Amino acid sequence: METIKLKTTVNCYHCLSKITPFLNEIKEISDWSVDLADPDKVLSVSGENLVISKIIDALSRAGYSAVKIR
């Protein structure tokens, strides 16, 4: 299993509810979370055969942006 970390424009729990259906539709993701306490609002995504562009596109469709940080 691999983990990808991305800096996002997600800001609050309402934002989390907006991105949830978009991230949950990506079958390669087994788990994800956003650290709202972190100034960069880091999204950690775990799974197999993850494609960063697919994750970024899902966030974009929800109205948010992200860039890989680690």
HELIX and SHEET records of a PDB file:
HELIX    1   1 TYR A   13  ASN A   24  1                                  12    
HELIX    2   2 ILE A   52  ALA A   62  1                                  11    
SHEET    1   A 4 ILE A  29  ASP A  35  0                                        
SHEET    2   A 4 VAL A  42  GLY A  47 -1                                        
SHEET    3   A 4 GLU A   2  THR A   8 -1                                        
SHEET    4   A 4 ALA A  66  LYS A  68 -1                                        
END                                                                             
